[in-house]
Amino acid sequence: MSTESVIETPGWWRRFAAGLPMRTALVAVAVVWVLGCVWSYQEQSAFAASRGFGFPHLLPLVIDGFAVSMAGVAWAASLDARPAVPARLATLVAVAASAASNGAWAWLRADRDIATVVLAVVVPVAANLAFEVLLAELRRQVQRRRGLPAPVALPALRAIRMVLAPGQTFRAWRSLVLELTALPAAPSTAGGPDQEAGLTERARRVVATAERPIGRRTLARELDITEYQARQLLPQLNGPAHDPSDNDQPAELAAITNGARHD
């Protein structure tokens, strides 16, 4: 065993152990979502079959599949800071339709037993909530890898304060949440192009003085910006080259730089 392996193994193990609780939690959430989907699939298929439909299995695939697809669209839009209000509303409609279908079948099958209906309605709602939690955590992971700030963590209400002073605690919590989630002010148009031009010029100097072709990761580190900003900046440069560690950098840029260096 080499010395490098002995040195690197503890660091790898520490990283694995640090991420193990979150991975375990995500797997548990995913299992809950899958089990809820299986439950809803069985119930809605039986409901459609009892009503005489020729393809009963299509009912859960359409309703629950629509909820999952719309939640995925909303998740993808959130990565680009887009609200995707229609997709979120469509998700709510699909979840409500799934719960209504399960509840209607429980109402008919259990001879109007309220407990059975409630149980049938809660399961698809809980499954979709688990899916939303899973997507929210995946969103944080993707944003962290892109170098973007994670969503603002909202403070939780403390039970003891709610018991002792509910009105004051809620007002203070509301003010804090509104402050944390306030929309940023629109950037001023004055000076904006100048700042962008200055950043582009700095990037050109970094590329020109680099000893080897650089990519978005190196550029982001040199300019103290996020990798996402560096990725948007690279196409504006005359001669950025392809960094082997950056798989998403256009190959044409590497060809331009290599040709300039040979000249």
N, C-alpha and C positions, 0 to 999 in steps of 0.2 A: 504494500500500500504506500503510495507516494505521500510526501509531506503536504502537498496541496490538498489531497483528498482528506487528510486528517484535519486540516484547518477548515475546509469548506463544509464538512459534514455537520458539525455542531450548528453552524449558522443556518443551514438548510433545515435542520430539525427544529430549531427555534421558530423559524418562520412557519413551518408546518404546524407546530403545536399552537402557535398564536392564532392561526386561522382555523384550527379544528373546531372550536365552539361555534363559530359562525357557519362553517360548512355543515356541521351537524344540525344546526337549527334550520338551515335552508333545505336540507334533505327532508327533515321532519315536516316542514311546511309543504314541500312538494308532494310528499306521501299523502298528507291530508287532502290536498287538492285532487290528486289522482283518485283517491278513494271516494271523494265526493262526486267526481265525474262518473265513476263506475255506478254509484248509487243512482244518480240522476238518469244515466243512460238506461239502466234496467227499468226504472219506474216509468219513464216516458215511453219507452218501447212497449211496455205492457199496456199502457194507457192507449197508445195509438192502435195496438192490435185489438184491444177490446172494442174500439170504435169502428173496426172493420177496414182500416187503411191497408192498402196492398203492400206498402213498404214501411212498416212501423219503425224500423231502426233509423229512418231518415229524420224523424222528428227530433230526437235528442242531438243528432249530428248537426242539424240546422240551428236549433235554438242555442244549445251550449257552445257549438262551434262559432256562432255569431258573437256570443259574449266574449269568448277567448280571443277571437280575431280583432274585435274592436278594442279590447284592453291592450292587445299588442300594438295596435296603431297608436293609441294614446301614449303608451310607453315610449315608442320610437319618437313620437313628436316631442315628448318631454326632454329627450336627450338634446334636442335642438332649441330648447326653451320656447316651444310652441304650445299653446294651451290645448289645442285639439278638442274644443268643446263638443262638436258633433259626435266625435268618437266616444267621448265620455258619456254623453247622453244616450248614445246607442248601447253602450255597455249596460247602463242602468236599465234600459228597456228590455234588453235580452235577459238579464238576471231576473227581472220581475216576471218575464214570460216563463222562464224556466221554473221559478218558484210557483207560479200560478198553475202550470201544468202538473207539477208534482202534487200540489195541494188539491187540485180537482180530482186527480186519480185517487188520492187517499180518501177524499170525501165520499166518492162513489164506492170504493172498495170496503171501507171500514164502517159503512152505514152511518155517516155523518158524525164520526167520533172526533171531537175537537183535538184531543191530544195527538191522535195520529196525523191529523191535518197539519198541526203546528210542527211536528217532527219532520214531515215531508217537505214543508216550506223552508225550515231552517237549514237543512243539509245543503241544498244548492247555494244558498246565500253564504254559508260558512265556507264552502269550497271556493267560491269566487273571491271572498275576502282573503283567503289564504293565497290565491293566485296574485291578487293585488299586492300583498305583502312581499311575495317572492319577486315580483317585478320591481317594486320600490328598492329592494336591496340590490338587485342586479343593476338598477340604474345608478346607484351610488358606486358600485364597483366599476362600471363603464366610465363614469365621469372621473373617477380617481385615476384610471389608466390614461384617460385623455388629458389629464392635467387640469380639468375644470373643477370649480368649487362644488362641493356636495350640497344638497339641499339643506336649508337651515333647520337645525334641530330645535323643535319647540319645547319649551320647559313644561314639565308635568306639574299638575296641581298636587300639593301635599295634603293628605287626608286630615292630618291633625289641624292644619290651618283652616281647612274647609269646615271642620267641626266647630272650632273656636270663633272664627270670624269669617263666615261664608261670603258675605257681601263685599267686605274689604279685600279678601283674597281673590275673589273672582274679578273685581275691577282692576286690581294690580296685575293679575295674570293677563287679562284682556289687553291692557295697555302695552305690556311687554310683547305679547304676540303680534299686535299691530305694528309695533316698532320693528320687530325682527323680520316681518314679512312685507314691509312697505316696499312698493315698487321703486326701483332706482330712478333718479331724475334723468330725463332725456339728455344725452350729451349735447353740448353746445356745438353748433355748426361752425362757430368762429374758432379757428385754430385747429379744428379736427383734421382737415387735409394736411396742414403743416406737420402735425404730430405724426400722421401716418407716413408722410414723406420722410420725416426724420428717422423713423423706425426702419423704413426700407433702406435708407442710406447707411444706417448702422449695420444692417444685415449684409449689405453689399461689401462693406469693409471687412466684416468677419469672414465672408466667403473668400474675399481676395487675399487675405493674410493667412488663411488656413493652410496647413501643410498637406492636408489630404482632403478629399471631397467630404463634405459634411451633409447631414440630413436634419430633419426636424428636431430630433432629440438634442443634438449638439447645438443647433441654432437656438433652441429654447433655453438651454442652459447658459449660453454666452450672452443672450440678450435679456435674460431674466424675465421671460414670458412663458406662457403655457405652450404645450406641444400643439394644441389646437391652433393657437395663433401663429406658431411657426409654420404649421402646415399650410395655412392660408397665405402666409407671406412668401413661401418659396416660389410659387409660380410668377411672382412679380420680379424676381431677380433675373439678371442676365445669364448668370453662370452657376447656378447651384448644381451639384452633382449628386449622384445616388450614393447614399450611405448603406452599406450592407445590412446594417441593423434596422433600417427603415424600409419595410417592404412596400409601403404605400406611396413612396415618392415616385413621380413620373420618370420613366426611363429616358424620355427625350431630354430632360434637363441634364442628365448625366452625359449624354452624347454631346451636348453643347459645350459643357465644361471641359470634357476630355479633348474636344477639338481645339478649344481655345488654349489649353495647356500645351498641346503638341505644336501649335503655331508659335 
